[in-house]
Amino acid sequence: MDLKGREVNLGSLRDRPVLLVFGTTWCPYCKEEIPRIKEIHRQGREKKLEVLNIYINETESKVAEFAARYALPYPVLLDKDGKVAERYLVRGVPTLVLLDRQGKIVCYQCRNLEASLKGL
């Protein structure tokens, strides 16, 4: 669900590469990644890259305040019960998962995300 209560389905994003960014509001490394993710989002518009920032086990109010404070320009989603993170085997945050246009995982915890993005 996004912060407006709408369900987001990856199936509706077919034909677009998608970067899933799993994080939490309390994670210092997640905060450090924000400028990089914002830049990837800005540059990825040409390739129709969708960036989805997914907050795990967090309240809507806390995530909304965090998203506003950091002016996150991409969709912010809530994984209130951690089930989505479980499906993607998230063991720590931030976790980045890049999906190709068909929804297949291109890289998980991408060592060189920028190179993987160029290959899409």
N, C-alpha and C positions, 0 to 999 in steps of 0.2 A: 504494500500500500504506500502511496505517496503521502505527503503532508496534508493533502486536501481530501484524503480518504478514498482516492481512486486506486483501483487495482491496476498494477502494471504487469503485463504479460510479455515474456520474451518473444512469444510467437508473433506478436504484433510488430516486432522490430526486425523481422526477417528482411533480408536484402540489405542490412546495415551491420557493420561491425559494432560490437558492444564491449565496452570496458566496464566490468563490475568492480567496484571499489568497496570492499567490506571494511568497516571501521566502527569505532565508538567515539563518543564525545570526550571521554576521559583519557584517551590514548595520546601521549605526546608525539609518537611517530606519525600518527594519523594527521595531526595538526601540521607537522613538518611537511607532509606530502601535499597539502592543499595547494600551494602555489604551483607545483609541478603538475598536478591533476588539472588545475584551471588552465594552464598553458596547453596541455594535451587536448583538452576540450576545445579551446580556441582554435588550435591548429587543425583539429580533426573535423571541423565543420565541413571543409571542402570534400572530405571522403565520407561525409554523413555518419561519422562516428558518434554513437550514443554513449555517453558516460552516465552510469547509474551509481550513485553513492548510497550504499546500503548500511544502515546503522543497526547493529545487533543488540538485542535485549535492552533497548532504550525506550523511554517514554516519548510520546509525540511532542509534548511541550518542551522537553529538554533538547530534543533534536531540532525542533523548529527554532528555538532560541540560538542554538549553535550555528545552524545554517544561515540565519540572519546575521549573526555576529561576523561570520567569515564570508558573507556575501557569495554563497555557493551558486554558480550560474547554471548548474546541471541538476537533473532531477534527484531529489533526496528521498530515499525510501526507508520504510521501517520494517525490520524483521523482528517483531516484538517477542516472538517465542524462540528465535534462533533456528527455526526449521530450514530456512533457505541456506543459512551458513552451514548447517549440517550437511545439506545436499552437496554443497561445494567443498566439503571437507576442510572448512576454515578452522585452523588450529591457533591462529594468532592474527593480530591486526597491526597494520593494514595488510590485507590480502588483495592482490590484484589478479583478476581473471579476464583475459582477452578472448572474446568469441568472434569467429569469422562471420561472414554474411549468411552462412547456413546454420549458425548457432553452435558450431563445433568449437571446442576449446583449442585455441591456438597456443596459448601459454598460460601457465599458472605460476603466480609469483615470478613473473617475467624478469629475468636478469637484465635484459636489454629491451625494455618495453618499446622504446622509440624505434628500434630496428624492426621489431615485430609489427608495429603499426605501419611502417613503410611498405612491408610486404603484403599488406592487405589490398 
